[in-house]
């Protein structure tokens, strides 16, 4: 009898978890999608021109074949991310992604992707939208890393050349403090 009660409890728990996941996924997939032309701005906030309500969702620009060229993501009327797409042989591949701080409206991260998906680069920005660091990855391996402070070279700079040789330099406020140490 105890085994049967435990089995019923387990079944009920699975049902509850499934229900929660179902509604969470439904909320995510039901995000409003409109054309960028259907957005209007007032006092720094984006509004759906049709409903006249503050906009949360995705605004898109599509080409004549109905492929997405560009997307803007909004939360509570504030831009949070943009995506630009390659449209290659009926495939849509993200080529450019910008993450925006919704409080300041300034970009905090910029990610670029190669059309073959084997190379990408990331630039992080400080609160004044100045470059903090820049990294390049090829086949998911870090091949270049640069750090900045107040628009000047700062910290360790690292690279790997095509032969696989590693090189490191170090800067302090724009001045070299360690020459290239190749390994």
C-alpha positions as CSV (number, residue, x, y, z in Angstrom):
1,X,0.0,0.0,0.0
2,X,2.8,2.4,0.9
3,X,4.4,1.7,-2.5
4,X,1.2,2.7,-4.3
5,X,0.9,6.0,-2.4
6,X,4.5,6.8,-3.2
7,X,3.8,6.0,-6.9
8,X,0.8,8.3,-6.9
9,X,2.8,11.1,-5.3
10,X,5.6,10.7,-7.8
11,X,3.0,10.8,-10.7
12,X,1.4,13.9,-9.3
13,X,4.8,15.6,-8.9
14,X,5.7,14.8,-12.5
15,X,2.3,16.3,-13.6
16,X,2.9,19.5,-11.6
17,X,6.4,19.9,-13.0
18,X,5.2,19.3,-16.6
19,X,2.4,21.8,-16.2
20,X,4.8,24.5,-14.9
21,X,7.3,23.9,-17.7
22,X,4.5,23.9,-20.3
23,X,3.2,27.3,-19.2
24,X,6.7,28.7,-18.9
25,X,7.4,27.6,-22.5
26,X,4.1,29.0,-23.7
27,X,4.9,32.4,-22.2
28,X,8.3,32.4,-24.0
29,X,6.9,31.3,-27.3
30,X,3.9,33.7,-27.1
31,X,6.2,36.8,-27.2
32,X,4.7,39.4,-29.4
33,X,6.3,39.8,-32.8
34,X,5.6,42.9,-35.0
35,X,7.3,44.8,-37.8
36,X,9.7,47.6,-36.8
37,X,7.4,50.0,-38.6
38,X,4.7,49.3,-36.0
39,X,6.8,50.7,-33.2
40,X,6.6,54.4,-32.1
41,X,8.7,56.0,-29.5
42,X,7.7,58.4,-26.7
43,X,9.9,59.6,-23.9
44,X,12.5,56.9,-24.7
45,X,10.0,54.1,-24.6
46,X,8.9,51.9,-27.5
47,X,5.1,51.5,-28.0
48,X,3.2,49.2,-30.3
49,X,1.6,51.6,-32.7
50,X,-1.4,49.3,-33.2
51,X,-2.3,48.7,-29.6
52,X,-0.8,51.9,-28.2
53,X,0.7,49.9,-25.3
54,X,4.3,49.8,-24.1
55,X,6.0,47.2,-26.2
56,X,7.6,43.9,-25.0
57,X,8.5,41.5,-27.7
58,X,10.4,41.3,-31.0
59,X,10.3,43.8,-33.8
60,X,11.5,42.5,-37.2
61,X,12.5,43.6,-40.7
62,X,12.0,41.0,-43.4
63,X,13.1,40.8,-47.0
64,X,10.9,40.1,-50.0
65,X,11.2,36.3,-49.4
66,X,10.0,36.8,-45.8
67,X,13.4,36.0,-44.3
68,X,14.3,38.0,-41.2
69,X,17.0,40.5,-41.9
70,X,17.0,42.3,-38.6
71,X,15.4,41.9,-35.1
72,X,15.1,44.2,-32.1
73,X,14.1,42.8,-28.7
74,X,12.2,45.0,-26.2
75,X,11.3,44.5,-22.6
76,X,8.9,47.0,-21.0
77,X,9.5,49.5,-23.9
78,X,13.3,49.3,-23.7
79,X,15.6,47.9,-26.3
80,X,17.7,45.0,-24.9
81,X,19.2,43.3,-28.0
82,X,19.5,43.5,-31.7
83,X,20.2,40.7,-34.2
84,X,21.4,41.0,-37.8
85,X,21.1,37.9,-40.0
86,X,23.0,36.4,-43.0
87,X,20.5,34.9,-45.4
88,X,22.5,32.3,-47.2
89,X,21.0,29.6,-49.4
90,X,17.6,29.8,-47.6
91,X,19.4,29.6,-44.2
92,X,19.2,32.4,-41.7
93,X,22.3,32.8,-39.6
94,X,22.9,35.4,-37.0
95,X,25.9,37.5,-38.1
96,X,25.8,40.4,-35.6
97,X,24.3,40.6,-32.0
98,X,24.3,43.7,-29.8
99,X,23.3,43.5,-26.1
100,X,22.0,46.8,-24.8
101,X,21.7,47.9,-21.2
102,X,17.9,48.8,-21.0
103,X,18.5,51.3,-18.2
104,X,21.1,53.4,-20.0
105,X,20.3,52.5,-23.7
106,X,24.0,51.9,-24.3
107,X,25.5,48.8,-25.7
108,X,27.3,46.5,-23.3
109,X,28.3,43.7,-25.6
110,X,28.8,43.3,-29.4
111,X,29.2,39.8,-30.9
112,X,30.0,39.2,-34.5
113,X,29.8,35.8,-36.2
114,X,31.3,34.4,-39.4
115,X,28.9,33.0,-42.1
116,X,30.3,29.5,-41.6
117,X,29.9,29.7,-37.8
118,X,33.5,28.8,-37.1
119,X,34.7,32.2,-36.0
120,X,33.2,34.8,-33.7
121,X,34.4,37.9,-31.9
122,X,33.1,39.6,-28.7
123,X,33.6,43.2,-27.6
124,X,32.5,44.2,-24.1
125,X,31.9,47.8,-23.2
126,X,32.0,49.8,-20.0
127,X,29.2,52.1,-18.7
128,X,30.4,54.9,-21.0
129,X,30.3,52.6,-24.0
130,X,34.1,52.5,-24.3
131,X,35.7,49.2,-25.3
132,X,36.7,47.1,-22.2
133,X,37.9,44.0,-24.0
134,X,37.9,42.3,-27.4
135,X,38.2,38.6,-28.0
136,X,38.3,36.4,-31.2
137,X,37.5,32.7,-31.3
138,X,38.1,30.3,-34.1
139,X,36.6,26.8,-33.8
140,X,35.7,27.7,-30.2
141,X,39.4,28.4,-29.4
142,X,40.4,31.8,-28.1
143,X,43.0,33.2,-30.6
144,X,43.1,36.9,-29.6
145,X,42.3,38.8,-26.4
146,X,42.8,42.5,-25.9
147,X,42.0,44.6,-22.8
148,X,41.4,48.3,-22.5
149,X,40.9,50.9,-19.8
150,X,39.6,54.4,-20.6
151,X,40.2,53.8,-24.4
152,X,43.9,52.8,-23.8
153,X,45.5,49.4,-24.1
154,X,45.6,47.9,-20.7
155,X,46.2,44.5,-19.1
156,X,47.3,41.4,-20.9
157,X,47.1,41.1,-24.7
158,X,47.2,37.5,-26.1
159,X,47.2,36.0,-29.6
160,X,47.8,32.8,-31.3
161,X,49.1,32.9,-34.9
162,X,48.2,30.5,-37.7
163,X,51.1,28.2,-36.8
164,X,49.7,27.9,-33.2
165,X,52.5,30.1,-31.7
166,X,51.2,32.0,-28.6
167,X,52.2,35.6,-27.9
168,X,51.5,37.7,-24.8
169,X,52.1,41.4,-24.1
170,X,51.1,43.5,-21.2
171,X,50.1,47.1,-21.1
172,X,49.5,49.6,-18.3
173,X,47.4,52.6,-19.2
174,X,48.6,52.5,-22.9
175,X,52.3,51.8,-22.2
176,X,54.0,48.4,-22.8
177,X,55.2,46.9,-19.6
178,X,56.0,43.4,-21.0
179,X,57.2,42.8,-24.5
180,X,55.9,39.9,-26.6
181,X,56.5,36.7,-24.9
182,X,56.1,34.0,-27.6
183,X,55.7,30.4,-26.6
